[in-house]
Amino acid sequence: MKCPKCQADDDKVLDSRSARDGAAIRRRRECLACGHRFTTYEEVDRDEVMVVKRDGRRQTFERAKLHKAIQQACGKRKISDEQIRSIIDRVVANIEGDEVSSATIAELVMTELHKVDEVAYIRFASVYRQFKDVSQFLSAITEIVRK
């Protein structure tokens, strides 16, 4: 593991513990070259899952891409990075098979975001559902208020 500060690849593990409800291992490390401490996560890498896009293209599922999309929806909200990782863990756990549609992933994300933060849910839904005007925003908000 390369040190994020000096790029040396010699470090020692100070502490290991279970994280994300057992879905990952959190390791606290110290660089032996510069003494910088940093944290890494180790998790099970699922076999390649292909995501089928709206236009029929297929791409390999990338957890980092999903993290970025959720992080953007949660921008300036009181949602921790740990909560975002937990949302992603639940979404990944619900992906079945070796091929999944982007629509299925988006619906899983929206279900999880709705539980955590309604504003983040609306933000994510507005991008995924491609809201064209204010009336679509209003109908989505009205739907949340009714629940």
DSSP file (Angstrom, degrees, kcal/mol; ACC not computed):
  #  RESIDUE AA STRUCTURE BP1 BP2  ACC     N-H-->O    O-->H-N    N-H-->O    O-->H-N    TCO  KAPPA ALPHA  PHI   PSI    X-CA   Y-CA   Z-CA
    1    1 A M              0   0    0      0, 0.0     2,-0.3     0, 0.0    39,-0.0   0.000 360.0 360.0 360.0 125.0    0.0    0.0    0.0
    2    2 A K        -     0   0    0      7,-0.1     7,-0.2     1,-0.1     6,-0.1  -0.587 360.0-112.8 -81.8 140.0    1.5    3.3   -1.0
    3    3 A C     >  -     0   0    0      5,-2.9     4,-1.7    -2,-0.3    -1,-0.1  -0.513  17.4-141.8 -66.6 130.7    1.6    6.2    1.4
    4    4 A P  T  4 S+     0   0    0      0, 0.0    -1,-0.1     0, 0.0    -2,-0.0   0.693  98.2  45.9 -69.4 -15.9   -0.7    9.0    0.2
    5    5 A K  T  4 S+     0   0    0      3,-0.1    -3,-0.0    31,-0.1    -2,-0.0   0.906 132.7   8.6 -92.0 -49.5    1.8   11.6    1.5
    6    6 A C  T  4 S-     0   0    0      2,-0.1     3,-0.1    30,-0.0    -1,-0.0   0.469  88.9-126.0-115.3  -3.2    5.2   10.4    0.3
    7    7 A Q     <  +     0   0    0     -4,-1.7     2,-0.1     1,-0.2    -5,-0.0   0.538  56.7 148.5  68.7   9.4    4.3    7.5   -2.0
    8    8 A A        -     0   0    0     -6,-0.1    -5,-2.9     1,-0.1    -1,-0.2  -0.438  42.7-147.1 -68.7 149.1    6.6    5.0   -0.2
    9    9 A D        +     0   0    0     -7,-0.2     2,-0.6    -3,-0.1    -1,-0.1   0.082  68.1  96.0-109.5  25.6    5.3    1.5   -0.3
   10   10 A D        +     0   0    0      2,-0.0    22,-2.5    -7,-0.0    23,-0.6  -0.944  48.3 138.9-117.6 111.7    6.5    0.4    3.1
   11   11 A D  E     -A   31   0A   0     -2,-0.6     2,-0.4    20,-0.3    20,-0.2  -0.898  39.2-132.5-142.2 170.8    4.0    0.6    6.0
   12   12 A K  E     -A   30   0A   0     18,-2.3    18,-2.4    -2,-0.3     2,-0.6  -0.968  23.0-119.5-128.1 149.0    2.8   -1.3    9.0
   13   13 A V  E     +A   29   0A   0     -2,-0.4    16,-0.3    16,-0.2     3,-0.1  -0.756  26.2 179.7 -87.6 123.1   -0.7   -2.0   10.1
   14   14 A L  E     +     0   0A   0     14,-3.3     2,-0.3    -2,-0.6    15,-0.2   0.802  67.8   4.2 -90.3 -34.6   -1.5   -0.5   13.5
   15   15 A D  E     -A   28   0A   0     13,-1.4    13,-2.9     2,-0.0     2,-0.4  -0.988  56.2-167.8-155.8 139.5   -5.1   -1.7   13.9
   16   16 A S  E     +A   27   0A   0     -2,-0.3     2,-0.3    11,-0.2    11,-0.2  -0.996  19.6 157.2-129.3 137.3   -7.6   -3.8   12.0
   17   17 A R  E     -A   26   0A   0      9,-2.1     9,-3.2    -2,-0.4     2,-0.1  -0.991  44.2 -90.6-154.2 160.1  -11.3   -4.0   12.7
   18   18 A S  E     -A   25   0A   0     -2,-0.3     2,-0.3     7,-0.2     7,-0.2  -0.421  45.8-175.8 -69.5 144.5  -14.5   -4.9   11.0
   19   19 A A  E >>> +A   24   0A   0      5,-2.8     5,-1.9     1,-0.2     4,-0.6  -0.928  53.1  27.0-138.9 163.1  -16.4   -2.1    9.3
   20   20 A R  G >45S-     0   0    0     -2,-0.3     3,-1.5     1,-0.2    -1,-0.2   0.902 131.7 -53.6  51.3  50.3  -19.6   -1.6    7.5
   21   21 A D  G 345S-     0   0    0      1,-0.3    -1,-0.2    -3,-0.1    -3,-0.0   0.853 109.4 -48.4  55.2  40.0  -21.4   -4.3    9.3
   22   22 A G  G <45S+     0   0    0     -3,-0.5    -1,-0.3     2,-0.2    -2,-0.2   0.449 114.9 111.5  85.4   0.9  -18.8   -6.9    8.5
   23   23 A A  T <<5S+     0   0    0     -3,-1.5    21,-0.7    -4,-0.6     2,-0.3   0.616  83.9  17.6 -81.6 -11.8  -18.7   -6.0    4.7
   24   24 A A  E   < -AB  19  43A   0     -5,-1.9    -5,-2.8    19,-0.2     2,-0.5  -0.953  69.3-124.2-150.7 166.6  -15.2   -4.6    5.0
   25   25 A I  E     -AB  18  42A   0     17,-2.7    17,-2.5    -2,-0.3     2,-0.5  -0.984  21.4-148.2-118.2 127.9  -12.1   -4.5    7.1
   26   26 A R  E     -AB  17  41A   0     -9,-3.2    -9,-2.1    -2,-0.5     2,-0.5  -0.833  15.4-168.2 -96.0 127.4  -10.8   -1.1    8.2
   27   27 A R  E     -AB  16  40A   0     13,-3.0    13,-2.6    -2,-0.5     2,-0.5  -0.971  13.0-152.3-121.2 127.8   -7.0   -0.9    8.6
   28   28 A R  E     -AB  15  39A   0    -13,-2.9   -14,-3.3    -2,-0.5   -13,-1.4  -0.867  26.8-172.9 -94.7 124.9   -5.1    1.9   10.3
   29   29 A R  E     -AB  13  38A   0      9,-3.4     9,-2.1    -2,-0.5     2,-0.4  -0.817  20.1-153.5-122.9 157.8   -1.6    2.1    8.8
   30   30 A E  E     -AB  12  37A   0    -18,-2.4   -18,-2.3    -2,-0.3     2,-0.3  -0.997  22.6-126.6-131.5 129.2    1.6    4.0    9.4
   31   31 A C  E  >  -A   11   0A   0      5,-2.8     4,-1.4    -2,-0.4   -20,-0.3  -0.556  10.8-153.3 -71.5 130.1    4.2    4.8    6.7
   32   32 A L  T  4 S+     0   0    0    -22,-2.5   -21,-0.1    -2,-0.3    -1,-0.1   0.680  91.6  52.8 -78.6 -17.3    7.6    3.6    7.8
   33   33 A A  T  4 S+     0   0    0    -23,-0.6    -1,-0.2     3,-0.1   -22,-0.1   0.923 130.4   6.9 -83.2 -47.4    9.3    6.2    5.6
   34   34 A C  T  4 S-     0   0    0      2,-0.1    -2,-0.2   -26,-0.0    -1,-0.1   0.536  91.3-120.7-116.8  -8.8    7.6    9.4    6.8
   35   35 A G     <  +     0   0    0     -4,-1.4    -3,-0.1     1,-0.3     2,-0.1   0.450  56.7 152.8  84.2  -0.6    5.4    8.4    9.8
   36   36 A H        -     0   0    0     -6,-0.1    -5,-2.8     1,-0.1     2,-0.4  -0.394  35.3-142.9 -64.9 137.2    2.2    9.5    8.1
   37   37 A R  E     +B   30   0A   0     -7,-0.2     2,-0.3    -2,-0.1    -7,-0.2  -0.848  27.4 163.6-104.2 140.1   -0.9    7.6    9.4
   38   38 A F  E     -B   29   0A   0     -9,-2.1    -9,-3.4    -2,-0.4     2,-0.4  -0.960  29.6-122.2-150.4 165.4   -3.7    6.7    7.0
   39   39 A T  E     -B   28   0A   0     -2,-0.3     2,-0.3   -11,-0.2   -11,-0.2  -0.903  21.8-175.2-116.2 138.6   -6.7    4.4    6.8
   40   40 A T  E     -B   27   0A   0    -13,-2.6   -13,-3.0    -2,-0.4     2,-0.4  -0.910  13.1-144.7-126.1 158.7   -7.5    1.8    4.2
   41   41 A Y  E     -B   26   0A   0     -2,-0.3     2,-0.4   -15,-0.2   -15,-0.2  -0.978   6.2-161.0-123.8 137.8  -10.6   -0.5    3.7
   42   42 A E  E     +B   25   0A   0    -17,-2.5   -17,-2.7    -2,-0.4     2,-0.3  -0.968  20.8 165.9-116.6 132.0  -10.5   -4.0    2.4
   43   43 A E  E     -B   24   0A   0     -2,-0.4     2,-0.3   -19,-0.2   -19,-0.2  -0.943  43.5 -84.8-142.9 163.3  -13.7   -5.5    1.0
   44   44 A V        -     0   0    0    -21,-0.7     2,-0.8    -2,-0.3   -21,-0.0  -0.512  39.3-140.2 -69.1 130.5  -14.9   -8.4   -1.1
   45   45 A D        -     0   0    0     -2,-0.3     3,-0.1     3,-0.0    -1,-0.1  -0.845  18.8-137.4 -96.1 111.5  -14.6   -7.7   -4.8
   46   46 A R        -     0   0    0     -2,-0.8     3,-0.2     1,-0.1    46,-0.0  -0.280  30.3 -92.0 -63.9 150.9  -17.6   -9.1   -6.5
   47   47 A D  S    S-     0   0    0      1,-0.2    -1,-0.1     0, 0.0     2,-0.1  -0.245  70.1 -65.8 -55.3 156.3  -17.1  -10.9   -9.8
   48   48 A E        -     0   0    0     -3,-0.1     2,-0.5     1,-0.1    -1,-0.2  -0.248  56.5-163.9 -54.3 117.4  -17.5   -8.6  -12.7
   49   49 A V        -     0   0    0     12,-0.2    12,-3.3    -3,-0.2     2,-0.4  -0.909  10.8-141.5-102.7 130.0  -21.1   -7.3  -12.8
   50   50 A M  E     -Cd  60  99B   0     48,-2.4    50,-2.8    -2,-0.5     2,-0.5  -0.778   6.6-147.5 -94.8 134.7  -22.1   -5.7  -16.0
   51   51 A V  E     -Cd  59 100B   0      8,-3.9     8,-2.2    -2,-0.4     2,-0.7  -0.890   7.7-146.4-101.9 125.7  -24.3   -2.7  -16.0
   52   52 A V  E     -Cd  58 101B   0     48,-2.6    50,-2.5    -2,-0.5    51,-0.4  -0.838  19.3-148.7 -94.7 115.1  -26.7   -2.3  -18.9
   53   53 A K    >   -     0   0    0      4,-3.0     3,-1.8    -2,-0.7    50,-0.0  -0.216  28.6 -98.6 -77.8 169.5  -27.2    1.4  -19.7
   54   54 A R  T 3  S+     0   0    0      1,-0.3    -1,-0.1     2,-0.1    -2,-0.0   0.846 124.2  51.1 -56.4 -37.1  -30.3    2.9  -21.1
   55   55 A D  T 3  S-     0   0    0      1,-0.1    -1,-0.3     2,-0.0     3,-0.1   0.375 123.5-102.3 -87.4   6.3  -28.9    3.0  -24.6
   56   56 A G  S <  S+     0   0    0     -3,-1.8    -2,-0.1     1,-0.3    -1,-0.1   0.278  76.3 137.7  94.9 -11.4  -27.9   -0.7  -24.4
   57   57 A R        -     0   0    0     -5,-0.1    -4,-3.0     1,-0.0     2,-0.4  -0.312  44.8-139.5 -64.7 153.5  -24.2   -0.2  -23.8
   58   58 A R  E     +C   52   0B   0     -6,-0.2     2,-0.3    -3,-0.1    -6,-0.2  -0.960  23.2 174.9-118.5 135.3  -22.6   -2.5  -21.2
   59   59 A Q  E     -C   51   0B   0     -8,-2.2    -8,-3.9    -2,-0.4     2,-0.2  -0.966  37.6-100.6-134.6 152.0  -20.1   -1.3  -18.6
   60   60 A T  E     -C   50   0B   0     -2,-0.3   -10,-0.2   -10,-0.2     2,-0.1  -0.524  48.5-103.6 -68.9 136.1  -18.4   -3.0  -15.7
   61   61 A F        -     0   0    0    -12,-3.3     2,-0.5    -2,-0.2   -12,-0.2  -0.415  38.1-164.0 -62.4 131.1  -19.9   -2.0  -12.4
   62   62 A E     >  -     0   0    0      1,-0.1     4,-1.7    -2,-0.1     3,-0.3  -0.958  16.6-162.7-124.6 114.4  -17.8    0.5  -10.6
   63   63 A R  H  > S+     0   0    0     -2,-0.5     4,-2.5     1,-0.2     5,-0.1   0.867  93.3  57.5 -59.2 -38.1  -18.3    1.2   -6.9
   64   64 A A  H  > S+     0   0    0      1,-0.2     4,-2.2     2,-0.2    -1,-0.2   0.865 104.1  51.7 -63.6 -37.1  -16.4    4.4   -7.1
   65   65 A K  H  > S+     0   0    0     -3,-0.3     4,-2.0     2,-0.2    -1,-0.2   0.903 111.2  47.1 -67.0 -41.0  -18.7    5.8   -9.8
   66   66 A L  H  X S+     0   0    0     -4,-1.7     4,-2.3     2,-0.2     5,-0.2   0.898 110.3  53.6 -65.6 -40.8  -21.7    5.0   -7.7
   67   67 A H  H  X S+     0   0    0     -4,-2.5     4,-2.7     1,-0.2    -2,-0.2   0.917 108.4  49.5 -59.3 -44.7  -20.0    6.6   -4.7
   68   68 A K  H  X S+     0   0    0     -4,-2.2     4,-2.2     2,-0.2    -1,-0.2   0.908 110.6  49.7 -63.2 -42.6  -19.4    9.8   -6.7
   69   69 A A  H  X S+     0   0    0     -4,-2.0     4,-1.7     2,-0.2    -1,-0.2   0.912 114.6  43.8 -64.1 -42.9  -23.1   10.0   -7.9
   70   70 A I  H  X S+     0   0    0     -4,-2.3     4,-1.8     2,-0.2    -2,-0.2   0.894 111.3  54.6 -69.6 -39.1  -24.4    9.5   -4.4
   71   71 A Q  H  < S+     0   0    0     -4,-2.7     4,-0.2    -5,-0.2    -2,-0.2   0.892 107.4  50.6 -61.6 -39.9  -21.9   12.0   -2.9
   72   72 A Q  H >< S+     0   0    0     -4,-2.2     3,-1.2     1,-0.2    -1,-0.2   0.909 109.8  49.8 -63.9 -41.9  -23.1   14.6   -5.4
   73   73 A A  H 3< S+     0   0    0     -4,-1.7    -1,-0.2     1,-0.2    -2,-0.2   0.821 113.4  47.2 -65.4 -29.9  -26.7   14.1   -4.4
   74   74 A C  T >< S+     0   0    0     -4,-1.8     3,-2.0    -5,-0.1     5,-0.3   0.345  81.7 143.0 -93.5   5.9  -25.7   14.4   -0.8
   75   75 A G  T <  S+     0   0    0     -3,-1.2     3,-0.1     1,-0.3    -3,-0.1  -0.202  75.5   1.1 -54.3 132.7  -23.7   17.5   -1.3
   76   76 A K  T 3  S+     0   0    0      1,-0.2     2,-0.3     3,-0.1    -1,-0.3   0.682 105.9 118.5  60.4  22.5  -23.9   20.0    1.6
   77   77 A R  S <  S-     0   0    0     -3,-2.0     2,-2.0     2,-0.2    -1,-0.2  -0.768  81.0-104.9-107.7 160.4  -26.3   17.7    3.5
   78   78 A K  S    S+     0   0    0     -2,-0.3     2,-0.5    -3,-0.1    -3,-0.1  -0.432  76.1 127.6 -85.9  65.4  -25.5   16.2    6.9
   79   79 A I        -     0   0    0     -2,-2.0    -2,-0.2    -5,-0.3    -3,-0.1  -0.984  52.0-138.5-124.3 119.9  -24.7   12.8    5.5
   80   80 A S     >  -     0   0    0     -2,-0.5     4,-1.9     1,-0.1     5,-0.1  -0.287  20.9-116.3 -76.8 161.3  -21.4   11.2    6.5
   81   81 A D  H  > S+     0   0    0      1,-0.2     4,-2.6     2,-0.2     5,-0.2   0.838 118.3  58.5 -63.5 -32.2  -19.1    9.4    4.1
   82   82 A E  H  > S+     0   0    0      2,-0.2     4,-2.1     1,-0.2    -1,-0.2   0.896 104.4  49.9 -64.2 -40.1  -19.7    6.3    6.3
   83   83 A Q  H  > S+     0   0    0      2,-0.2     4,-2.3     1,-0.2    -2,-0.2   0.897 110.4  50.5 -64.2 -40.0  -23.5    6.6    5.6
   84   84 A I  H  X S+     0   0    0     -4,-1.9     4,-2.4     2,-0.2    -2,-0.2   0.929 110.5  48.8 -63.8 -44.8  -22.8    6.8    1.9
   85   85 A R  H  X S+     0   0    0     -4,-2.6     4,-2.5     1,-0.2    -1,-0.2   0.878 110.3  52.2 -62.2 -36.5  -20.6    3.7    2.1
   86   86 A S  H  X S+     0   0    0     -4,-2.1     4,-2.2     2,-0.2    -1,-0.2   0.900 107.9  50.9 -66.4 -40.4  -23.3    1.9    4.0
   87   87 A I  H  X S+     0   0    0     -4,-2.3     4,-2.3     2,-0.2    -2,-0.2   0.937 111.4  48.4 -59.9 -46.5  -25.9    2.9    1.3
   88   88 A I  H  X S+     0   0    0     -4,-2.4     4,-3.0     1,-0.2     5,-0.2   0.901 108.3  54.3 -62.1 -41.7  -23.5    1.5   -1.4
   89   89 A D  H  X S+     0   0    0     -4,-2.5     4,-2.2     1,-0.2    -1,-0.2   0.915 110.3  46.5 -58.5 -43.5  -23.0   -1.7    0.6
   90   90 A R  H  X S+     0   0    0     -4,-2.2     4,-1.1     2,-0.2    -1,-0.2   0.888 113.1  49.2 -67.6 -38.5  -26.8   -2.3    0.8
   91   91 A V  H >< S+     0   0    0     -4,-2.3     3,-0.7     2,-0.2     4,-0.5   0.951 112.5  47.2 -64.0 -48.4  -27.2   -1.5   -2.9
   92   92 A V  H >< S+     0   0    0     -4,-3.0     3,-1.2     1,-0.3    -2,-0.2   0.883 108.2  56.1 -61.0 -39.5  -24.4   -3.9   -3.9
   93   93 A A  H 3< S+     0   0    0     -4,-2.2    -1,-0.3     1,-0.2    -2,-0.2   0.790 106.9  50.9 -63.5 -27.3  -25.8   -6.6   -1.6
   94   94 A N  T << S+     0   0    0     -4,-1.1     2,-0.5    -3,-0.7    -1,-0.2   0.474  83.7 104.6 -91.2  -2.9  -29.1   -6.4   -3.5
   95   95 A I    <   -     0   0    0     -3,-1.2     2,-0.4    -4,-0.5     5,-0.1  -0.693  55.8-166.7 -79.9 124.0  -27.6   -6.7   -7.0
   96   96 A E        +     0   0    0     -2,-0.5     3,-0.3     3,-0.1    -2,-0.1  -0.884  42.4   6.5-115.1 144.2  -28.2  -10.2   -8.2
   97   97 A G  S    S-     0   0    0     -2,-0.4     3,-0.1     1,-0.2    -2,-0.0  -0.199  91.5 -74.2  83.8-176.4  -26.7  -12.0  -11.1
   98   98 A D  S    S+     0   0    0      1,-0.1   -48,-2.4   -49,-0.1     2,-0.3   0.328 114.7  49.6-103.7   6.4  -23.8  -11.0  -13.4
   99   99 A E  E     +d   50   0B   0     -3,-0.3     2,-0.3   -50,-0.2   -48,-0.2  -0.981  61.8 170.7-145.6 133.3  -25.8   -8.4  -15.3
  100  100 A V  E     -d   51   0B   0    -50,-2.8   -48,-2.6    -2,-0.3     2,-0.2  -0.993  30.9-116.6-142.4 145.9  -28.0   -5.6  -13.9
  101  101 A S  E  >  -d   52   0B   0     -2,-0.3     4,-1.8   -50,-0.2     3,-0.2  -0.506  21.2-125.7 -81.3 152.1  -29.7   -2.6  -15.5
  102  102 A S  H  > S+     0   0    0    -50,-2.5     4,-2.6     1,-0.2     5,-0.2   0.826 112.6  60.9 -63.2 -29.4  -28.7    1.0  -14.6
  103  103 A A  H  > S+     0   0    0    -51,-0.4     4,-2.4     2,-0.2    -1,-0.2   0.897 102.7  49.7 -64.2 -40.7  -32.4    1.5  -13.8
  104  104 A T  H  > S+     0   0    0     -3,-0.2     4,-2.2     2,-0.2    -2,-0.2   0.926 111.9  47.7 -63.8 -44.9  -32.4   -1.3  -11.2
  105  105 A I  H  X S+     0   0    0     -4,-1.8     4,-2.5     1,-0.2    -2,-0.2   0.933 111.8  50.4 -61.8 -45.5  -29.3    0.3   -9.5
  106  106 A A  H  X S+     0   0    0     -4,-2.6     4,-2.8     1,-0.2    -2,-0.2   0.903 109.9  50.0 -60.5 -42.4  -30.9    3.7   -9.6
  107  107 A E  H  X S+     0   0    0     -4,-2.4     4,-2.2     2,-0.2    -1,-0.2   0.904 110.7  49.7 -63.9 -40.8  -34.1    2.4   -8.0
  108  108 A L  H  X S+     0   0    0     -4,-2.2     4,-2.0     2,-0.2    -2,-0.2   0.916 112.4  47.9 -62.5 -42.8  -32.1    0.7   -5.2
  109  109 A V  H  X S+     0   0    0     -4,-2.5     4,-3.1     1,-0.2     5,-0.2   0.931 111.3  50.0 -63.4 -45.7  -30.1    3.9   -4.6
  110  110 A M  H  X S+     0   0    0     -4,-2.8     4,-2.3     1,-0.2    -1,-0.2   0.883 108.5  53.1 -63.2 -37.6  -33.3    6.0   -4.5
  111  111 A T  H  X S+     0   0    0     -4,-2.2     4,-1.0     2,-0.2    -1,-0.2   0.933 113.8  42.8 -60.5 -45.4  -34.9    3.6   -2.0
  112  112 A E  H  X S+     0   0    0     -4,-2.0     4,-1.1     1,-0.2     3,-0.3   0.903 114.1  49.9 -69.4 -41.6  -31.8    3.9    0.3
  113  113 A L  H  X S+     0   0    0     -4,-3.1     4,-3.3     1,-0.2     3,-0.4   0.874 104.2  59.5 -64.6 -36.6  -31.5    7.7   -0.1
  114  114 A H  H  < S+     0   0    0     -4,-2.3    -1,-0.2     1,-0.2    -2,-0.2   0.856 105.2  50.0 -60.4 -34.5  -35.2    8.1    0.7
  115  115 A K  H  < S+     0   0    0     -4,-1.0    -1,-0.2    -3,-0.3    -2,-0.2   0.810 120.5  34.9 -70.9 -30.4  -34.6    6.5    4.1
  116  116 A V  H  < S-     0   0    0     -4,-1.1     2,-0.3    -3,-0.4    -2,-0.2   0.896 132.2  -5.0 -94.4 -47.9  -31.6    8.7    4.9
  117  117 A D     X  -     0   0    0     -4,-3.3     4,-1.9    -5,-0.1    -1,-0.3  -0.898  47.4-156.1-158.0 118.5  -32.4   12.2    3.4
  118  118 A E  H  > S+     0   0    0     -2,-0.3     4,-2.3     1,-0.2     5,-0.1   0.819  97.2  54.3 -69.2 -31.1  -35.3   13.3    1.2
  119  119 A V  H  > S+     0   0    0      2,-0.2     4,-2.5     1,-0.2    -1,-0.2   0.928 109.5  47.3 -68.5 -43.7  -33.4   16.2   -0.3
  120  120 A A  H  > S+     0   0    0      1,-0.2     4,-2.6     2,-0.2     5,-0.2   0.882 110.5  54.3 -62.7 -37.4  -30.6   13.9   -1.5
  121  121 A Y  H  X S+     0   0    0     -4,-1.9     4,-3.0    -8,-0.3    -2,-0.2   0.942 109.2  46.6 -59.9 -48.3  -33.3   11.5   -2.8
  122  122 A I  H  X S+     0   0    0     -4,-2.3     4,-2.5     2,-0.2    -2,-0.2   0.905 112.0  51.3 -62.7 -42.0  -34.9   14.3   -4.9
  123  123 A R  H  X S+     0   0    0     -4,-2.5     4,-1.3   -50,-0.2    -1,-0.2   0.943 113.9  43.1 -59.7 -48.3  -31.5   15.4   -6.2
  124  124 A F  H  X S+     0   0    0     -4,-2.6     4,-2.7     1,-0.2     3,-0.4   0.929 114.9  49.8 -64.3 -45.1  -30.6   11.9   -7.2
  125  125 A A  H  X S+     0   0    0     -4,-3.0     4,-3.0     1,-0.2     5,-0.2   0.863 104.8  58.3 -63.0 -35.9  -34.0   11.3   -8.7
  126  126 A S  H  <>S+     0   0    0     -4,-2.5     5,-1.7    -5,-0.2    -1,-0.2   0.857 112.8  39.6 -65.0 -33.6  -33.9   14.5  -10.7
  127  127 A V  H  <5S+     0   0    0     -4,-1.3     3,-0.5    -3,-0.4    -2,-0.2   0.928 120.2  43.5 -78.5 -47.8  -30.8   13.4  -12.5
  128  128 A Y  H  <5S+     0   0    0     -4,-2.7    -2,-0.2     1,-0.2    -3,-0.2   0.936 120.2  40.1 -65.2 -46.6  -31.7    9.8  -12.9
  129  129 A R  T  <5S-     0   0    0     -4,-3.0    -1,-0.2    -5,-0.2    -3,-0.2   0.482 105.5-130.9 -83.0  -0.7  -35.3   10.5  -14.0
  130  130 A Q  T   5 -     0   0    0     -3,-0.5    -3,-0.2    -5,-0.2    -4,-0.1   0.938  21.2-147.7  51.4  59.6  -34.2   13.4  -16.1
  131  131 A F      < -     0   0    0     -5,-1.7    -1,-0.1    -6,-0.2     3,-0.1  -0.332  12.6-166.8 -55.7 132.3  -36.7   15.9  -14.8
  132  132 A K        +     0   0    0      1,-0.2     2,-0.3    -3,-0.1    -1,-0.2   0.714  61.9   4.3 -97.6 -24.7  -37.5   18.3  -17.7
  133  133 A D  S >> S-     0   0    0      1,-0.0     4,-1.1     0, 0.0     3,-0.8  -0.917  81.3 -88.9-152.8 177.4  -39.3   21.1  -15.8
  134  134 A V  H 3> S+     0   0    0     -2,-0.3     4,-2.8     1,-0.2     5,-0.2   0.807 115.4  66.3 -63.8 -32.1  -40.4   22.3  -12.4
  135  135 A S  H 3> S+     0   0    0      1,-0.2     4,-2.2     2,-0.2    -1,-0.2   0.851  99.4  51.8 -62.0 -33.3  -43.7   20.4  -12.5
  136  136 A Q  H <> S+     0   0    0     -3,-0.8     4,-1.8     2,-0.2    -1,-0.2   0.880 109.7  49.5 -70.1 -36.9  -41.8   17.1  -12.4
  137  137 A F  H  X S+     0   0    0     -4,-1.1     4,-2.6     2,-0.2    -2,-0.2   0.946 111.3  49.8 -61.5 -48.2  -39.9   18.3   -9.3
  138  138 A L  H  X S+     0   0    0     -4,-2.8     4,-2.9     1,-0.2    -2,-0.2   0.890 109.3  50.2 -60.8 -41.2  -43.2   19.3   -7.7
  139  139 A S  H  X S+     0   0    0     -4,-2.2     4,-2.0     2,-0.2    -1,-0.2   0.887 111.2  49.3 -66.8 -36.6  -44.8   16.0   -8.4
  140  140 A A  H  X S+     0   0    0     -4,-1.8     4,-1.6     2,-0.2    -2,-0.2   0.908 113.7  46.1 -66.2 -41.5  -41.8   14.1   -6.9
  141  141 A I  H  X S+     0   0    0     -4,-2.6     4,-2.4     2,-0.2    -2,-0.2   0.914 111.2  52.2 -66.6 -43.1  -41.9   16.4   -3.8
  142  142 A T  H  X S+     0   0    0     -4,-2.9     4,-2.1     1,-0.2    -1,-0.2   0.883 106.4  54.7 -60.2 -39.1  -45.7   15.9   -3.5
  143  143 A E  H  X S+     0   0    0     -4,-2.0     4,-1.0     1,-0.2    -1,-0.2   0.890 109.3  47.3 -61.9 -40.2  -45.2   12.2   -3.6
  144  144 A I  H  < S+     0   0    0     -4,-1.6     3,-0.5     1,-0.2    -2,-0.2   0.911 110.1  52.0 -67.4 -42.2  -42.7   12.4   -0.7
  145  145 A V  H  < S+     0   0    0     -4,-2.4    -2,-0.2     1,-0.2    -1,-0.2   0.875 106.1  55.1 -63.2 -37.4  -45.1   14.6    1.4
  146  146 A R  H  <        0   0    0     -4,-2.1    -1,-0.2     1,-0.3    -2,-0.2   0.802 360.0 360.0 -65.9 -29.2  -47.9   12.1    0.9
  147  147 A K     <        0   0    0     -4,-1.0    -1,-0.3    -3,-0.5    -2,-0.2   0.479 360.0 360.0 -75.6 360.0  -45.9    9.2    2.3
